[in-house]
Amino acid sequence: MRIAPGKCLSALAGFAASLAVLCFAGRAHAVPAFAAQTGQPCQTCHVGGFGPQLTPYGRNFKLNGYTQRDKGFTVPVSLMAIASYVRTAKAQNPAPAPGFSGNDNFALDQISLFVAGGLGAHLGGFIQTTTYDGVARAWTWDNLDLRATTKLKAKGADLVLGASVNNSPTVQDAWNTLGAWGFPFTSSSLAPSPATAPLLSGALAQESLGLTGYAWIDNHVFVEAGAYGSPGATSLRRLGADPTAPGNIEGEAPYGRLAWQGQVRGGTLELGAFGMRARIHPGLDRTTPLTDLYADLGLDASFQRPDTKGDVFSINFRYTREWQDLAASCDLAGGPAGCAANDLSDVRGDVSYYWRNKLGATVGVFDTFGSANPTLYASNRAFRPDSAGVILQLDATPFGDRPQPRRRLNLRVGLQYWIYTQFNGSGTNFDRMGRNASDQNTVRVFTWIAF
């Protein structure tokens, strides 16, 4: 018997709320209080002594449902704050947000409240309960990942079986290659950003609710499958989300993930694949009976190698191919025949080196490209979605090489430089107003505090 999507989502929401209440009421612990729960310093789970990039130990902690506990009760609440200064090569016109100037902006990017940790041997979660956006000056719900897990033996193999209720496809993933936790790990909405990306790169974050089931076999093979739907528009608005972006999922959108992890040349190698298929009513507009179809398939890889002195070398890679049948968007825009069929590709990679878990340097590259479409990309001079560039980051984590004070306070400061070779379709005059891709080059200085 097929359960109606609305009833499915109501059941998931009820389960999520119930588990969240349990977490608040009892033995739940928040980031960085995971360190207090496990008795381990942040660098045990995180590369560079600060999240979100996970070590193999941290990946296992997540896949086992955040349930590992070596300490008794600890305070179940944590806070995070990120502030930054942003300067672009050429002032933005109009300004990036109301109340800010065209350039040289300081902002409190976000303040977040967390509840996270294990509840007994089988239940756990990571709940970024609410976030204040200092640029939009608004509150919203944030990342949710509630888990139920169990362990057993099957034909001599160690097996972890789990289920995750979450509100963003890939937020439950344990590798830092996919959209939710990929590099850059922090950014500012005051900085210019390309207009086009695959659906699975974050468009459904906090706009969906899903249930996935997974198996983690012998610490080597990971298999996951599930589906996502859209909560009601009224509920999303009450939670601070915009239900029109990208729109309402019709029925359920299936999601799948495969990964292999093993030891290679003194490091940990991961090779994986992922995919999602979703039909969406864009902008909640029901004036057309048509929908937009997105089919995303991708490959990812990571390699992480520590040395005897505690330095860590990491590589992350992701390729996403998206096939689109944007019949609804083309119909609403009055596009010609042939407008709906499009394709989009996205390539991401980063290489980092962390010295003593204290000083880090990262180089990231990105390239998004796809078919031309004068209807969908009418504001781009070249009628293409193409954007490409390089991200350079230097950062320092003062407590990354030793136990954090009372395992509660952690701090990272950093410098980012974004270099664009293409932006929204071309390298020069991309907006027909004389603005070049290099005009979007951005310097960002940030401070990131977790307590």
ZADRENFI-26458 format. One record per residue (C-alpha): z, x, y; chain; residue number from 1; residue in one letter. Coordinates in Angstrom, 1 decimal, decimal comma. Each point is the difference from the previous one (the first is absolute). Layout:
(r (Z X Y) 'A' NUM 'A')
...
% end
This chain:
(r (0,0 0,0 0,0) 'A' 1 'M')
(r (-0,9 1,4 3,4) 'A' 2 'R')
(r (2,8 0,0 2,6) 'A' 3 'I')
(r (-1,0 -1,0 3,5) 'A' 4 'A')
(r (-0,1 3,0 2,4) 'A' 5 'P')
(r (2,5 -1,6 2,4) 'A' 6 'G')
(r (2,5 -0,6 -2,9) 'A' 7 'K')
(r (-0,5 3,6 -1,1) 'A' 8 'C')
(r (0,7 1,4 3,4) 'A' 9 'L')
(r (3,0 -2,3 0,4) 'A' 10 'S')
(r (1,4 1,3 -3,3) 'A' 11 'A')
(r (-0,5 3,6 1,1) 'A' 12 'L')
(r (1,5 -0,6 3,4) 'A' 13 'A')
(r (3,0 -1,6 -1,7) 'A' 14 'G')
(r (0,5 3,0 -2,3) 'A' 15 'F')
(r (-0,4 2,4 2,8) 'A' 16 'A')
(r (2,6 -1,8 2,1) 'A' 17 'A')
(r (2,4 -0,2 -2,9) 'A' 18 'S')
(r (-0,2 3,6 -0,8) 'A' 19 'L')
(r (0,3 1,0 3,7) 'A' 20 'A')
(r (3,2 -2,1 0,2) 'A' 21 'V')
(r (1,4 1,8 -3,1) 'A' 22 'L')
(r (-0,9 3,4 1,6) 'A' 23 'C')
(r (1,9 -0,9 3,2) 'A' 24 'F')
(r (3,0 -1,3 -2,0) 'A' 25 'A')
(r (0,5 2,9 -2,4) 'A' 26 'G')
(r (-1,1 3,4 -1,1) 'A' 27 'R')
(r (-3,1 0,6 2,1) 'A' 28 'A')
(r (-0,7 3,1 2,0) 'A' 29 'H')
(r (-2,6 0,8 2,7) 'A' 30 'A')
(r (-2,1 2,9 0,9) 'A' 31 'V')
(r (1,3 2,7 0,6) 'A' 32 'P')
(r (3,0 -1,4 -1,9) 'A' 33 'A')
(r (-2,0 0,5 -3,2) 'A' 34 'F')
(r (1,4 3,5 0,3) 'A' 35 'A')
(r (3,5 -1,4 0,1) 'A' 36 'A')
(r (-0,8 -2,2 -3,0) 'A' 37 'Q')
(r (-1,4 2,8 -2,1) 'A' 38 'T')
(r (2,1 2,9 1,2) 'A' 39 'G')
(r (-3,2 1,9 0,8) 'A' 40 'Q')
(r (-1,2 1,3 3,4) 'A' 41 'P')
(r (-3,2 -1,4 1,5) 'A' 42 'C')
(r (-2,1 3,0 -1,0) 'A' 43 'Q')
(r (0,5 -0,9 -3,7) 'A' 44 'T')
(r (-2,0 -3,2 0,4) 'A' 45 'C')
(r (-2,1 0,9 3,0) 'A' 46 'H')
(r (-2,4 2,9 0,9) 'A' 47 'V')
(r (1,3 1,8 3,0) 'A' 48 'G')
(r (3,4 -1,6 -0,2) 'A' 49 'G')
(r (-1,2 -3,2 1,7) 'A' 50 'F')
(r (-1,9 -3,1 -1,1) 'A' 51 'G')
(r (-2,3 -1,5 -1,0) 'A' 52 'P')
(r (-1,9 2,6 -2,0) 'A' 53 'Q')
(r (1,6 0,0 -3,5) 'A' 54 'L')
(r (0,7 2,8 -2,4) 'A' 55 'T')
(r (-0,4 -0,7 -3,8) 'A' 56 'P')
(r (3,8 -0,6 -0,1) 'A' 57 'Y')
(r (-0,4 -2,6 2,8) 'A' 58 'G')
(r (-2,9 -1,7 -1,7) 'A' 59 'R')
(r (2,0 -0,5 -3,1) 'A' 60 'N')
(r (2,9 -1,3 2,0) 'A' 61 'F')
(r (-2,4 -2,6 1,5) 'A' 62 'K')
(r (-1,7 -0,9 -3,3) 'A' 63 'L')
(r (3,4 -0,5 -1,6) 'A' 64 'N')
(r (0,8 -2,7 2,6) 'A' 65 'G')
(r (2,2 2,0 2,4) 'A' 66 'Y')
(r (2,8 -0,4 -2,6) 'A' 67 'T')
(r (1,2 3,6 -0,5) 'A' 68 'Q')
(r (3,6 0,2 1,2) 'A' 69 'R')
(r (2,5 2,9 -0,1) 'A' 70 'D')
(r (2,4 -1,3 2,6) 'A' 71 'K')
(r (2,0 -3,2 0,5) 'A' 72 'G')
(r (-0,4 -2,4 2,8) 'A' 73 'F')
(r (-1,4 1,3 3,3) 'A' 74 'T')
(r (-0,9 -1,7 3,2) 'A' 75 'V')
(r (-3,1 -2,1 -0,7) 'A' 76 'P')
(r (-1,7 0,2 3,3) 'A' 77 'V')
(r (-2,2 2,6 1,7) 'A' 78 'S')
(r (-1,9 0,3 3,3) 'A' 79 'L')
(r (-3,2 1,8 0,9) 'A' 80 'M')
(r (-1,4 0,7 3,5) 'A' 81 'A')
(r (-3,3 1,6 1,1) 'A' 82 'I')
(r (-0,8 0,9 3,6) 'A' 83 'A')
(r (-3,0 1,9 1,3) 'A' 84 'S')
(r (-2,1 1,2 2,9) 'A' 85 'Y')
(r (-3,7 -0,6 -0,2) 'A' 86 'V')
(r (-2,8 1,5 2,1) 'A' 87 'R')
(r (-3,8 -0,5 -0,6) 'A' 88 'T')
(r (-2,7 2,3 1,2) 'A' 89 'A')
(r (-1,3 -2,7 2,3) 'A' 90 'K')
(r (2,2 -2,9 1,4) 'A' 91 'A')
(r (-0,5 -3,2 -1,9) 'A' 92 'Q')
(r (-1,5 -2,9 1,9) 'A' 93 'N')
(r (1,5 -2,6 -0,3) 'A' 94 'P')
(r (3,5 1,4 -0,7) 'A' 95 'A')
(r (0,9 0,0 -3,7) 'A' 96 'P')
(r (2,7 -2,7 0,4) 'A' 97 'A')
(r (1,5 -2,2 2,8) 'A' 98 'P')
(r (2,6 2,0 2,0) 'A' 99 'G')
(r (-1,5 3,4 -0,8) 'A' 100 'F')
(r (-2,4 2,2 2,0) 'A' 101 'S')
(r (-3,4 1,3 -1,1) 'A' 102 'G')
(r (1,5 3,3 -0,9) 'A' 103 'N')
(r (3,2 2,1 -0,4) 'A' 104 'D')
(r (2,1 -2,7 -1,6) 'A' 105 'N')
(r (3,5 0,3 -1,4) 'A' 106 'F')
(r (1,1 -2,8 -2,4) 'A' 107 'A')
(r (2,6 -0,9 -2,5) 'A' 108 'L')
(r (-2,5 -0,7 -2,8) 'A' 109 'D')
(r (2,4 -1,8 -2,3) 'A' 110 'Q')
(r (3,5 -0,6 -1,2) 'A' 111 'I')
(r (0,5 -1,2 -3,6) 'A' 112 'S')
(r (2,9 -1,3 -2,0) 'A' 113 'L')
(r (0,0 0,8 -3,8) 'A' 114 'F')
(r (1,8 -1,4 -3,0) 'A' 115 'V')
(r (-1,0 1,8 -3,2) 'A' 116 'A')
(r (1,3 1,3 -3,3) 'A' 117 'G')
(r (1,0 -1,0 -3,5) 'A' 118 'G')
(r (1,9 -3,0 -1,2) 'A' 119 'L')
(r (1,2 0,9 -3,4) 'A' 120 'G')
(r (-2,3 1,5 -2,6) 'A' 121 'A')
(r (-3,1 -2,3 0,3) 'A' 122 'H')
(r (-0,3 -1,3 3,6) 'A' 123 'L')
(r (-0,7 1,9 3,2) 'A' 124 'G')
(r (-2,0 -0,1 3,2) 'A' 125 'G')
(r (-1,2 1,6 3,2) 'A' 126 'F')
(r (0,3 -2,5 2,8) 'A' 127 'I')
(r (-1,0 0,9 3,5) 'A' 128 'Q')
(r (1,5 -3,2 1,1) 'A' 129 'T')
(r (-1,1 -0,1 3,6) 'A' 130 'T')
(r (-1,8 2,3 2,5) 'A' 131 'T')
(r (0,0 -0,1 3,8) 'A' 132 'Y')
(r (-3,3 1,0 1,4) 'A' 133 'D')
(r (0,7 1,7 3,4) 'A' 134 'G')
(r (-3,6 -0,2 1,1) 'A' 135 'V')
(r (-0,5 -3,7 -0,7) 'A' 136 'A')
(r (3,6 -0,7 0,7) 'A' 137 'R')
(r (0,3 -2,2 -3,0) 'A' 138 'A')
(r (1,9 -0,2 -3,3) 'A' 139 'W')
(r (-1,7 -0,4 -3,4) 'A' 140 'T')
(r (0,8 0,2 -3,7) 'A' 141 'W')
(r (-1,1 3,2 -1,6) 'A' 142 'D')
(r (-0,5 1,7 -3,4) 'A' 143 'N')
(r (1,4 -1,8 -3,0) 'A' 144 'L')
(r (0,1 1,3 -3,5) 'A' 145 'D')
(r (2,4 -1,8 -2,4) 'A' 146 'L')
(r (0,1 1,2 -3,7) 'A' 147 'R')
(r (1,2 -0,9 -3,4) 'A' 148 'A')
(r (-0,3 2,7 -2,7) 'A' 149 'T')
(r (1,0 0,8 -3,5) 'A' 150 'T')
(r (-0,4 3,1 -2,3) 'A' 151 'K')
(r (-0,9 0,1 -3,6) 'A' 152 'L')
(r (-1,7 2,2 -2,7) 'A' 153 'K')
(r (-3,4 -0,8 -1,4) 'A' 154 'A')
(r (-1,5 2,1 -2,8) 'A' 155 'K')
(r (2,1 3,0 1,2) 'A' 156 'G')
(r (-1,0 -0,4 3,6) 'A' 157 'A')
(r (2,4 -0,7 2,9) 'A' 158 'D')
(r (-1,0 -3,1 1,7) 'A' 159 'L')
(r (1,0 -1,6 3,3) 'A' 160 'V')
(r (-1,1 -3,6 0,5) 'A' 161 'L')
(r (0,4 -1,4 3,5) 'A' 162 'G')
(r (-1,0 -2,8 2,3) 'A' 163 'A')
(r (-0,2 0,2 3,8) 'A' 164 'S')
(r (0,0 -2,8 2,6) 'A' 165 'V')
(r (-1,4 1,5 3,2) 'A' 166 'N')
(r (-1,8 -0,9 3,2) 'A' 167 'N')
(r (-2,6 2,7 0,3) 'A' 168 'S')
(r (-2,5 1,1 -2,6) 'A' 169 'P')
(r (0,8 3,7 -0,8) 'A' 170 'T')
(r (3,5 0,0 1,6) 'A' 171 'V')
(r (1,4 0,0 -3,5) 'A' 172 'Q')
(r (-2,1 3,1 -1,0) 'A' 173 'D')
(r (1,9 3,2 -0,8) 'A' 174 'A')
(r (-2,7 2,5 1,1) 'A' 175 'W')
(r (-0,8 0,8 3,7) 'A' 176 'N')
(r (-3,7 -0,5 -0,4) 'A' 177 'T')
(r (-0,5 -3,7 0,6) 'A' 178 'L')
(r (0,0 -1,9 3,3) 'A' 179 'G')
(r (3,7 -1,0 0,4) 'A' 180 'A')
(r (1,5 3,5 -0,3) 'A' 181 'W')
(r (-2,9 2,3 0,7) 'A' 182 'G')
(r (-0,2 2,6 2,7) 'A' 183 'F')
(r (0,6 -0,2 3,0) 'A' 184 'P')
(r (3,4 -1,2 -0,9) 'A' 185 'F')
(r (0,7 -1,0 3,6) 'A' 186 'T')
(r (-2,3 -1,1 2,8) 'A' 187 'S')
(r (0,1 -1,9 3,3) 'A' 188 'S')
(r (-1,7 -3,2 1,0) 'A' 189 'S')
(r (-0,5 1,5 3,4) 'A' 190 'L')
(r (-2,5 2,4 -1,4) 'A' 191 'A')
(r (-3,6 -1,1 -0,4) 'A' 192 'P')
(r (-1,0 -0,7 -3,6) 'A' 193 'S')
(r (-3,3 -1,0 -1,7) 'A' 194 'P')
(r (-0,7 -3,7 -0,2) 'A' 195 'A')
(r (-1,2 -0,1 -3,7) 'A' 196 'T')
(r (1,7 0,9 -3,3) 'A' 197 'A')
(r (-0,1 -1,3 -3,5) 'A' 198 'P')
(r (2,1 -3,1 -0,7) 'A' 199 'L')
(r (2,2 2,0 -2,4) 'A' 200 'L')
(r (0,9 2,6 2,7) 'A' 201 'S')
(r (2,7 -2,2 1,5) 'A' 202 'G')
(r (-1,7 -3,2 1,3) 'A' 203 'A')
(r (2,2 -2,2 -2,3) 'A' 204 'L')
(r (3,3 1,8 0,8) 'A' 205 'A')
(r (2,7 -2,6 0,8) 'A' 206 'Q')
(r (-2,8 -2,6 -0,1) 'A' 207 'E')
(r (0,2 -0,6 -3,8) 'A' 208 'S')
(r (2,5 -0,4 -2,8) 'A' 209 'L')
(r (-0,7 1,1 -3,6) 'A' 210 'G')
(r (1,4 0,6 -3,4) 'A' 211 'L')
(r (-1,1 3,0 -2,1) 'A' 212 'T')
(r (1,1 1,2 -3,4) 'A' 213 'G')
(r (-0,2 3,6 -1,2) 'A' 214 'Y')
(r (0,7 2,5 -2,8) 'A' 215 'A')
(r (0,9 3,6 0,5) 'A' 216 'W')
(r (-0,7 1,7 -3,3) 'A' 217 'I')
(r (1,7 3,3 -1,0) 'A' 218 'D')
(r (0,0 1,1 3,7) 'A' 219 'N')
(r (-3,7 0,5 -0,2) 'A' 220 'H')
(r (-2,0 -3,3 0,0) 'A' 221 'V')
(r (0,4 -2,8 2,5) 'A' 222 'F')
(r (-1,6 -3,4 -0,4) 'A' 223 'V')
(r (0,5 -2,9 2,5) 'A' 224 'E')
(r (-1,6 -3,4 0,5) 'A' 225 'A')
(r (0,9 -3,0 2,2) 'A' 226 'G')
(r (-1,2 -2,3 2,7) 'A' 227 'A')
(r (0,7 -0,9 3,7) 'A' 228 'Y')
(r (-0,2 -3,2 2,0) 'A' 229 'G')
(r (0,7 -1,0 3,6) 'A' 230 'S')
(r (3,3 -1,6 1,1) 'A' 231 'P')
(r (-0,4 -3,0 2,3) 'A' 232 'G')
(r (-1,0 0,7 3,6) 'A' 233 'A')
(r (3,2 -1,5 1,3) 'A' 234 'T')
(r (2,1 2,3 -2,2) 'A' 235 'S')
(r (-1,9 3,0 1,1) 'A' 236 'L')
(r (0,4 -0,8 3,6) 'A' 237 'R')
(r (3,7 -0,5 -0,4) 'A' 238 'R')
(r (0,1 3,4 -1,7) 'A' 239 'L')
(r (-1,8 1,6 3,0) 'A' 240 'G')
(r (-3,3 0,5 -1,7) 'A' 241 'A')
(r (-3,5 -1,2 1,2) 'A' 242 'D')
(r (-1,4 -2,3 -2,7) 'A' 243 'P')
(r (-3,5 0,2 1,5) 'A' 244 'T')
(r (-0,4 3,7 -0,7) 'A' 245 'A')
(r (-1,9 0,3 -2,2) 'A' 246 'P')
(r (0,5 -3,7 -1,1) 'A' 247 'G')
(r (1,0 -2,1 -3,0) 'A' 248 'N')
(r (-0,6 1,2 -3,5) 'A' 249 'I')
(r (-1,7 -2,7 -2,1) 'A' 250 'E')
(r (1,9 -0,4 -3,3) 'A' 251 'G')
(r (1,2 3,3 -1,3) 'A' 252 'E')
(r (-1,4 3,5 0,6) 'A' 253 'A')
(r (0,2 2,2 -3,2) 'A' 254 'P')
(r (1,2 3,6 0,4) 'A' 255 'Y')
(r (-0,1 2,8 -2,6) 'A' 256 'G')
(r (1,1 3,6 -0,2) 'A' 257 'R')
(r (-0,3 2,9 -2,6) 'A' 258 'L')
(r (1,4 3,5 0,4) 'A' 259 'A')
(r (0,6 3,1 -2,2) 'A' 260 'W')
(r (2,5 2,6 1,0) 'A' 261 'Q')
(r (0,6 3,4 -1,7) 'A' 262 'G')
(r (0,9 3,6 0,5) 'A' 263 'Q')
(r (-2,9 2,3 0,9) 'A' 264 'V')
(r (0,2 3,6 1,2) 'A' 265 'R')
(r (3,7 -0,1 0,9) 'A' 266 'G')
(r (-0,4 -3,3 2,0) 'A' 267 'G')
(r (-0,2 -3,7 -0,5) 'A' 268 'T')
(r (-3,5 -1,5 -0,1) 'A' 269 'L')
(r (-0,8 -3,8 0,4) 'A' 270 'E')
(r (-3,3 -1,6 -0,6) 'A' 271 'L')
(r (-0,4 -3,7 0,6) 'A' 272 'G')
(r (-2,1 -3,1 0,7) 'A' 273 'A')
(r (0,7 -3,2 1,8) 'A' 274 'F')
(r (-1,7 -3,3 0,9) 'A' 275 'G')
(r (0,4 -3,4 1,6) 'A' 276 'M')
(r (-2,2 -3,1 0,5) 'A' 277 'R')
(r (0,7 -2,6 2,6) 'A' 278 'A')
(r (-1,6 -3,1 1,5) 'A' 279 'R')
(r (1,2 -0,6 3,6) 'A' 280 'I')
(r (-0,4 -2,7 2,6) 'A' 281 'H')
(r (-0,3 2,2 3,1) 'A' 282 'P')
(r (2,4 -0,8 2,8) 'A' 283 'G')
(r (1,1 -3,1 -1,8) 'A' 284 'L')
(r (-3,2 -1,7 1,2) 'A' 285 'D')
(r (-0,9 -2,9 -2,3) 'A' 286 'R')
(r (-3,0 -1,2 2,0) 'A' 287 'T')
(r (-2,2 1,6 -2,7) 'A' 288 'T')
(r (0,4 -0,6 -3,7) 'A' 289 'P')
(r (-0,9 3,6 -0,6) 'A' 290 'L')
(r (2,3 3,0 -0,6) 'A' 291 'T')
(r (-0,3 3,7 0,4) 'A' 292 'D')
(r (0,1 2,0 -3,3) 'A' 293 'L')
(r (1,4 3,5 -0,1) 'A' 294 'Y')
(r (-0,2 2,1 -3,2) 'A' 295 'A')
(r (1,7 3,4 0,3) 'A' 296 'D')
(r (-0,1 2,7 -2,7) 'A' 297 'L')
(r (1,3 3,5 0,5) 'A' 298 'G')
(r (1,0 3,3 -1,5) 'A' 299 'L')
(r (3,0 2,2 1,0) 'A' 300 'D')
(r (1,5 3,3 -0,8) 'A' 301 'A')
(r (3,0 2,1 0,9) 'A' 302 'S')
(r (1,4 3,4 -0,8) 'A' 303 'F')
(r (3,4 1,3 0,9) 'A' 304 'Q')
(r (1,3 3,5 -0,7) 'A' 305 'R')
(r (3,5 1,4 1,0) 'A' 306 'P')
(r (0,8 3,7 -0,2) 'A' 307 'D')
(r (3,2 1,8 -0,9) 'A' 308 'T')
(r (1,1 0,1 3,6) 'A' 309 'K')
(r (-0,3 -3,7 0,6) 'A' 310 'G')
(r (-3,3 0,0 1,8) 'A' 311 'D')
(r (-2,3 -2,9 -0,9) 'A' 312 'V')
(r (-3,8 -0,1 0,1) 'A' 313 'F')
(r (-1,6 -3,5 -0,3) 'A' 314 'S')
(r (-3,5 -1,5 -0,1) 'A' 315 'I')
(r (-0,8 -3,7 0,2) 'A' 316 'N')
(r (-3,4 -1,7 -0,2) 'A' 317 'F')
(r (-1,3 -3,6 0,0) 'A' 318 'R')
(r (-3,5 -1,5 -0,2) 'A' 319 'Y')
(r (-0,5 -3,7 0,5) 'A' 320 'T')
(r (-3,3 -1,9 -0,4) 'A' 321 'R')
(r (-0,1 -3,6 1,3) 'A' 322 'E')
(r (-2,7 -2,5 -0,7) 'A' 323 'W')
(r (0,0 -2,9 2,4) 'A' 324 'Q')
(r (-1,6 -3,5 0,1) 'A' 325 'D')
(r (1,2 -1,2 3,4) 'A' 326 'L')
(r (-1,7 -3,4 -0,1) 'A' 327 'A')
(r (2,7 -1,7 2,0) 'A' 328 'A')
(r (0,1 2,6 2,8) 'A' 329 'S')
(r (-3,7 0,0 0,3) 'A' 330 'C')
(r (-0,2 -3,8 0,0) 'A' 331 'D')
(r (2,7 -0,2 2,7) 'A' 332 'L')
(r (-1,8 2,7 2,1) 'A' 333 'A')
(r (-3,4 -1,7 -0,5) 'A' 334 'G')
(r (-1,4 3,1 -1,7) 'A' 335 'G')
(r (-3,5 0,1 -1,6) 'A' 336 'P')
(r (-0,9 -0,1 -3,6) 'A' 337 'A')
(r (1,1 3,2 -1,8) 'A' 338 'G')
(r (3,0 0,5 2,4) 'A' 339 'C')
(r (2,6 -0,6 -2,7) 'A' 340 'A')
(r (-0,8 2,8 -2,5) 'A' 341 'A')
(r (1,7 3,3 1,2) 'A' 342 'N')
(r (1,6 3,1 -1,5) 'A' 343 'D')
(r (2,8 2,3 1,3) 'A' 344 'L')
(r (1,2 3,3 -1,2) 'A' 345 'S')
(r (3,2 1,9 1,0) 'A' 346 'D')
(r (0,9 3,5 -0,9) 'A' 347 'V')
(r (3,5 1,5 0,7) 'A' 348 'R')
(r (1,6 3,3 -0,8) 'A' 349 'G')
(r (2,9 2,2 1,1) 'A' 350 'D')
(r (1,4 3,4 -0,8) 'A' 351 'V')
(r (3,5 0,9 1,0) 'A' 352 'S')
(r (2,4 3,0 -0,4) 'A' 353 'Y')
(r (3,8 -0,4 0,6) 'A' 354 'Y')
(r (2,0 3,2 0,4) 'A' 355 'W')
(r (3,5 -0,3 -1,3) 'A' 356 'R')
(r (-0,2 -3,8 0,4) 'A' 357 'N')
(r (0,5 0,6 3,7) 'A' 358 'K')
(r (-3,3 0,9 1,7) 'A' 359 'L')
(r (-3,2 -1,8 -0,9) 'A' 360 'G')
(r (-3,7 0,3 0,8) 'A' 361 'A')
(r (-2,6 -2,6 -1,1) 'A' 362 'T')
(r (-3,8 -0,3 0,4) 'A' 363 'V')
(r (-1,5 -3,4 -0,6) 'A' 364 'G')
(r (-3,6 -1,2 0,0) 'A' 365 'V')
(r (-1,5 -3,5 0,0) 'A' 366 'F')
(r (-3,5 -1,4 -0,1) 'A' 367 'D')
(r (-0,8 -3,7 0,1) 'A' 368 'T')
(r (-3,6 -1,1 -0,2) 'A' 369 'F')
(r (-2,1 -3,0 -1,0) 'A' 370 'G')
(r (-3,0 -2,1 0,5) 'A' 371 'S')
(r (-1,2 -1,0 3,4) 'A' 372 'A')
(r (0,5 -3,6 1,2) 'A' 373 'N')
(r (-0,9 -1,1 3,5) 'A' 374 'P')
(r (1,9 -3,3 -0,5) 'A' 375 'T')
(r (3,3 1,4 -1,3) 'A' 376 'L')
(r (0,0 3,2 2,1) 'A' 377 'Y')
(r (-1,6 -1,4 3,1) 'A' 378 'A')
(r (2,4 1,9 2,3) 'A' 379 'S')
(r (-0,9 3,4 -1,5) 'A' 380 'N')
(r (-3,1 1,5 1,5) 'A' 381 'R')
(r (-1,4 1,2 -3,4) 'A' 382 'A')
(r (1,0 -3,3 -1,7) 'A' 383 'F')
(r (1,8 2,1 -2,6) 'A' 384 'R')
(r (3,7 0,3 -1,1) 'A' 385 'P')
(r (0,0 3,8 -0,3) 'A' 386 'D')
(r (3,0 2,1 1,1) 'A' 387 'S')
(r (1,0 3,5 -1,0) 'A' 388 'A')
(r (2,3 2,8 1,0) 'A' 389 'G')
(r (2,8 2,3 -0,7) 'A' 390 'V')
(r (3,8 -0,4 0,4) 'A' 391 'I')
(r (2,2 3,1 0,5) 'A' 392 'L')
(r (3,8 -0,2 -0,2) 'A' 393 'Q')
(r (2,9 2,4 0,4) 'A' 394 'L')
(r (3,5 -1,2 -0,7) 'A' 395 'D')
(r (3,6 1,2 -0,3) 'A' 396 'A')
(r (2,8 -1,6 -2,1) 'A' 397 'T')
(r (3,3 1,8 1,0) 'A' 398 'P')
(r (1,9 -1,3 -3,0) 'A' 399 'F')
(r (-2,8 0,3 -2,5) 'A' 400 'G')
(r (1,2 3,2 -1,6) 'A' 401 'D')
(r (3,6 -1,2 -0,6) 'A' 402 'R')
(r (2,0 -3,1 -0,7) 'A' 403 'P')
(r (-0,2 -2,4 2,9) 'A' 404 'Q')
(r (3,3 -0,7 2,0) 'A' 405 'P')
(r (1,9 -2,3 -2,3) 'A' 406 'R')
(r (-3,5 -0,7 -1,5) 'A' 407 'R')
(r (-0,5 -2,6 2,7) 'A' 408 'R')
(r (-1,7 1,7 3,0) 'A' 409 'L')
(r (-3,5 1,4 -0,1) 'A' 410 'N')
(r (-2,4 1,1 2,7) 'A' 411 'L')
(r (-3,6 1,1 0,3) 'A' 412 'R')
(r (-1,9 1,0 3,2) 'A' 413 'V')
(r (-3,7 0,6 0,0) 'A' 414 'G')
(r (-3,3 0,6 1,8) 'A' 415 'L')
(r (-3,2 -1,8 -1,0) 'A' 416 'Q')
(r (-3,5 0,7 1,3) 'A' 417 'Y')
(r (-2,8 -2,5 -0,9) 'A' 418 'W')
(r (-3,6 1,2 0,4) 'A' 419 'I')
(r (-2,8 -2,5 -0,3) 'A' 420 'Y')
(r (-3,6 1,0 -0,7) 'A' 421 'T')
(r (-1,1 -3,7 -0,3) 'A' 422 'Q')
(r (1,7 -3,1 1,2) 'A' 423 'F')
(r (-1,1 -3,6 -0,6) 'A' 424 'N')
(r (-3,5 0,9 -0,9) 'A' 425 'G')
(r (-1,0 3,2 1,8) 'A' 426 'S')
(r (1,0 3,2 1,6) 'A' 427 'G')
(r (-1,2 -0,7 3,5) 'A' 428 'T')
(r (0,0 -3,1 2,2) 'A' 429 'N')
(r (1,4 -2,1 -2,9) 'A' 430 'F')
(r (1,0 -2,9 2,2) 'A' 431 'D')
(r (-3,1 0,0 2,3) 'A' 432 'R')
(r (2,4 0,8 2,9) 'A' 433 'M')
(r (-0,4 3,8 -0,2) 'A' 434 'G')
(r (3,0 0,7 -2,2) 'A' 435 'R')
(r (-0,4 2,7 -2,7) 'A' 436 'N')
(r (1,9 0,5 -3,3) 'A' 437 'A')
(r (1,6 3,1 1,4) 'A' 438 'S')
(r (1,5 -2,0 2,9) 'A' 439 'D')
(r (2,2 -1,7 -2,7) 'A' 440 'Q')
(r (1,5 3,4 -1,0) 'A' 441 'N')
(r (3,8 -0,5 0,1) 'A' 442 'T')
(r (3,1 2,1 0,3) 'A' 443 'V')
(r (3,2 -1,6 -1,3) 'A' 444 'R')
(r (3,5 1,4 0,0) 'A' 445 'V')
(r (2,4 -2,0 -2,1) 'A' 446 'F')
(r (3,7 -0,1 -0,9) 'A' 447 'T')
(r (1,0 -1,8 -3,3) 'A' 448 'W')
(r (3,6 -0,7 -0,7) 'A' 449 'I')
(r (1,5 -1,6 -3,1) 'A' 450 'A')
(r (3,6 -0,9 -0,5) 'A' 451 'F')
% end
